[in-house]
Amino acid sequence: MNAMKAIKPKKSRQQGLASIELAISLPFLILMLVIMGELGYLMFQQTSLTKSIENGAMYAAKNTRLGTGLVKIEAQTIQDARNLVIYGSLAGTGNKIIESIEPEDISLSCSYGTKNGFCEKEQGIQTITIQANVNYDPVLGSLFHAVTGYALFPLTLSATSIVVPI
């Protein structure tokens, strides 16, 4: 009759261990997910800045006045190129491509310098350089800054495009 008794399994010491492992590892997994999202946003912002700088540089190259050895970049062309970089349109209206970008962040210069509003071409090929340096505004970093007062990501996005006037 003893052989007929059902054998009851003994309680194991492993019972509940999976939930403890989950409780320990879940914060790290969430942190990794947040970091990957933040890095993806950083790459998206850098790509957006680079593309908008390229568009502004191409616009400036196509809309310069060519003279004998001179390339004239008018104030309106510079303003239009900045609007194109910031807003994606010449009108300078609408949403900014990158929220933290300002007109002061964008510089436009000539390879041989300027004199009386003209880019002088003494020798070689005259180039126009448009550059932007923008403070990166992270998604969760702004939340961290609002709570603690410290900047979590003091990063600067930078893009440069060098073109030859057409």
Secondary structure, DSSP 4 states (H G I P E B T S, - for coil): -TTTSPPPPPPPTTTTHHHHHHHHHHHHHHHHHHHHHHHHHHHHHHHHHHHHHHHHHHHHHHT-EE-SSEEE--HHHHHHHHHHHHHSSTT--S--SSTT--GGGEEEEETT-EETTEEE--SS---EEEEEEEE---HHHHHHHHHHSS-S---EEEEEEEE---
